[in-house]
Amino acid sequence: MIRFSLYWLLCLLPVFAQASAIDSLRTFVQKAQTFKAVFSQTLLNKNIQVMQEATGVMMFERPGKFRWTYEKPYQQLIVGDGSRVWFYDQDLNQVTVRRLDVAIGSSPAALLAGSSTIERNFDLAEIEVNDEMEWLEAIPKTKESTFELIRMGFSQKGELREMVLRDNFGQFTLLVFTDLETNPVLSPDLFQFTPPKGADVISD
């Protein structure tokens, strides 16, 4: 279910504030070398109408390694091995491979797993929202990015809790993270991917 505060967040014009969301982001990047969380994802059209909802588990290991597993309503896997990103659609038995540096601007997973990619590739600004969280807005420095803006919400404890992404078609993706684990022990095998036998592989 979409949080009421997020609806207003989408409509809100940026207001510069004396918040510390950027500091929370920097601390998150510095301290969270590995990370795991359950996520819910909602895709909205430009009229704020729900188009699709999904849930799954995400995890990453800096720099550039991540695993983003969609469990419902469809099964899809995104794996970053540090140099490439593998997108596997199980229903279609299709794999798409992209270079990590190219995928950074189009994949929230790749963006979160980077060491300094957010500040290097995006202009950051604090925004004030009537919520119990600190928010920042990231605007891509290049027009090649899939997203026009990204907003990240941190709890008062500095935990990443929510993301809002607006793409070039005016659609919004809302991500809510729960069951957060910072610096869990993750097997290296989680960040490796071998295309299944018979899968159609598409690469850059």
N, C-alpha and C positions, 0 to 999 in steps of 0.2 A: 504493500500500500504506500502511495506517495505521501511523504510528509508535507503538511501544510506549509511549513517554513520554506521548503524547497520551491514551491510554486511561486512564492513572493520573491525568492532569490532569483529566479529566472527573469522576472519582470523588473528587477531593481537595476537602476543605473548605478555605476560605480561611485562610491563616496569614500574619499580618503579618510582613514581613521588612524587613531593612535593605538592600533592593535599590534599583535606580535605574531601573526600568522606566518610571515616570511621567516621569522626566527624559528618558529615551530617546524617549518619545512626544512630549514637548514639542519636543525637538530635531528629530524627524522632521517634525512639523507646520511648524516654523519654516524648516527648511533644504530640505525636499523640495517645491519649488514645482511641479515636474512629476515624474512617476514612472511607470515601466513595469516589468511583471514577468509571467512565466508563472505560472499558478496551477493547482493541482489541488484539486478540491473533492469532499468525501465527505459524504454525508448519512446520518446514523445515526438509528435510532428510539430510543425511551427505554430499550430493552433493549441498546443499543450494538450493534445489528445493522445491517449496511450495507444501505441502501435504494437508493442511487444514487451513481454516481461520474461526474465530469465534469472536463474540462480546458479551458483557454483562455488568453487574454491579457487583462490589465487595464492601464489607464493612466489617469492623471488630471492635471489642471492646476488648481491652487487659484486662486480658491475656487469649488467647486461644479461643475467640469467633469470628466467622466470618460467612459470607454468600457470596457465590460466585455463581452468577446466569448467566448461559449461555442462551442468547436469540436467537441468530442466528448463524449458520443455523439449530441448533437443540436445544432443551430445556433440560437443565441439571442443577441440583442444588447440591451445596456442602455446608453443614452447619456444623460448629464446635460449640459445646455447652459448651466447656471448659474442657470436659473430653473425648468426643468421636467426631469422624468426620463421617458425613452421606453423602454418595454419592448417589444421586437419578437420575436415568436415566428414564425420563418420557416415552419415546417411548417403552422401554422394561418393564416398570413398575417394575424396579428392584432397590433395595436399598442395598448398601454395607456399613457396619459399621466397623470402625477401631478405635483403641485407639488413642488419640491425640498425645501421645509421639511417636507412631509408624508412624503416618501420617506426622509428622514434616519434615522428610527427603524426602517425596514424593509429597508434596502439597505446592505450593507457597503461597496459602492462609493461611495454618497453620503456615508456616514459618514467614510470615509478622505479624501475630497476636500475636506472642510470645513476652514476655517481654525481654528475653535475649537469646533466642534460637539460633539466628544467631551466636553470638560470642561464645556461649558455644559449638555449634555443628560444626562450620566452622572456618577454618583459613582464616583471612581476609588480603587482600593486596590491596594497591592503584594501579591503572593502569592508564597510560596516554593515552588519545585518542584525536585525532584532532576533537573535538566537543565542543559545548558550555555547556557541562555538566561535572560533576565530576563522575568518575567511580571507583567502587571497584570490586574485584573478591573474591568470597567465595568458598573455597575448603572444602568439607565435611571431617571431621576427621574420620568418619567410612565408611567402604566399603559397609555398608548396605543401604546407601542412594541411591535413584533412580537417582540422578543427580551427574555428575562428577564435574560440576562447575556451579556457578551462578554469573552473573554480574548484578550490580545494578547501574543505572544512576540517579544522582540527579541534579536538576537545580541549578543555582547559588544562588537561594533563599532557597536551602535545601529541595526542593520538590521532592519526588520520582516520576520519570517520565517514566522510562523504566527498564525492566528486560530482561536478556538473560539467558536461562537455557540450558545446554547440558546434555542429559541423557546418560545412560550407553550403548545405542544403537547408539550413535553418532548423534542423532537427536537434533535439536534446537527448543526451544519454545521462541518466541519473544512476550513480553507483553508491550504495550504502554498504559499509563494511562492519561486520560483527565478528565475535570470537577471535579477536586479534591476538596474535602471538609474535612478539618481537624477539629476534635472534634465536629461533628454534633451530635444532639440528636437522638439516635437510640432506637427503641422500643425493649425491652427484647425478645419479641415474634419472632423477626427476627432471633434469635440465638437458637431457639428451633425447633425440627423436629420430627414429628410423621409419621411413614410410612403409606402411603395410604392403604386403605382396599384392600386386595387381592394382594398386592405387594410381590414379592419374596425377602426376606431379607437374606443377606449373611453377617456373622460376623466373626471376627478373632477367 
